[in-house]
Amino acid sequence: MGQIASYKADMQAYNAALASHNTTAAANALAAASQALAKASNKSVSPSTVAALNSRLGLQSSATTNATLAVQAQALKGTTR
């Protein structure tokens, strides 16, 4: 599975976990999504790029989630290749 497909699946798992109020699963899914995004990106990751990607993939996310993903993915970029 490609990194963008992994990211999409992780974000779907994140949204499902949020909907069921499972904060542990949501945190794990968000961490996995951040890792997939870091591996997939070849440029810096910002909240606006996360929002644009999520929009293209048909994913729902808040500004806070986009910012969290961007910070985590950017921090992981040097360690996930």
C-alpha positions as CSV (number, residue, x, y, z in Angstrom):
1,M,0.0,0.0,0.0
2,G,1.3,3.4,-0.9
3,Q,2.0,6.1,1.8
4,I,-0.9,8.3,0.7
5,A,-3.3,5.3,0.9
6,S,-1.9,4.4,4.3
7,Y,-2.4,8.0,5.4
8,K,-6.0,7.9,4.2
9,A,-6.7,4.7,6.0
10,D,-5.1,6.0,9.2
11,M,-7.1,9.2,9.0
12,Q,-10.3,7.2,8.5
13,A,-9.4,5.1,11.5
14,Y,-8.8,8.4,13.4
15,N,-12.2,9.8,12.5
16,A,-13.9,6.5,13.4
17,A,-12.1,6.5,16.8
18,L,-13.1,10.0,17.5
19,A,-16.7,9.2,16.6
20,S,-16.7,6.3,19.1
21,H,-14.9,8.4,21.8
22,N,-11.9,6.1,21.8
23,T,-9.1,8.5,22.5
24,T,-6.4,5.9,22.7
25,A,-7.2,4.6,19.2
26,A,-7.5,8.1,17.9
27,A,-4.1,9.0,19.2
28,N,-2.6,5.9,17.7
29,A,-4.2,6.5,14.4
30,L,-3.1,10.1,14.3
31,A,0.5,9.1,15.1
32,A,0.3,6.5,12.2
33,A,-1.1,9.1,9.9
34,S,1.7,11.5,10.8
35,Q,4.3,8.8,10.0
36,A,2.7,8.0,6.7
37,L,2.5,11.7,5.8
38,A,6.2,12.2,6.7
39,K,7.2,9.3,4.5
40,A,5.0,10.5,1.6
41,S,6.1,14.1,1.6
42,N,9.2,15.4,-0.1
43,K,8.6,19.0,0.9
44,S,7.8,20.7,4.2
45,V,4.4,19.9,5.7
46,S,2.2,22.7,6.9
47,P,-1.4,22.8,8.2
48,S,-2.5,24.2,4.8
49,T,-0.9,21.3,2.9
50,V,-2.6,18.8,5.3
51,A,-5.9,20.5,4.7
52,A,-5.5,20.5,1.0
53,L,-4.5,16.8,0.9
54,N,-7.4,15.9,3.2
55,S,-9.8,17.8,0.9
56,R,-8.5,15.9,-2.1
57,L,-8.9,12.6,-0.3
58,G,-12.4,13.4,0.9
59,L,-11.3,13.4,4.5
60,Q,-12.7,15.6,7.3
61,S,-10.3,17.2,9.7
62,S,-10.2,20.2,12.0
63,A,-7.7,23.0,11.9
64,T,-6.3,21.7,15.1
65,T,-5.9,18.2,13.7
66,N,-4.2,19.6,10.5
67,A,-1.8,21.6,12.7
68,T,-1.0,18.6,14.8
69,L,-0.4,16.4,11.8
70,A,1.8,19.0,10.2
71,V,4.0,19.4,13.3
72,Q,4.3,15.7,13.9
73,A,5.0,14.8,10.2
74,Q,7.6,17.6,9.9
75,A,9.3,16.4,13.0
76,L,9.4,12.8,11.7
77,K,10.6,13.7,8.2
78,G,14.3,13.1,8.9
79,T,13.6,9.9,10.8
80,T,11.2,7.9,8.7
81,R,13.0,7.4,5.4
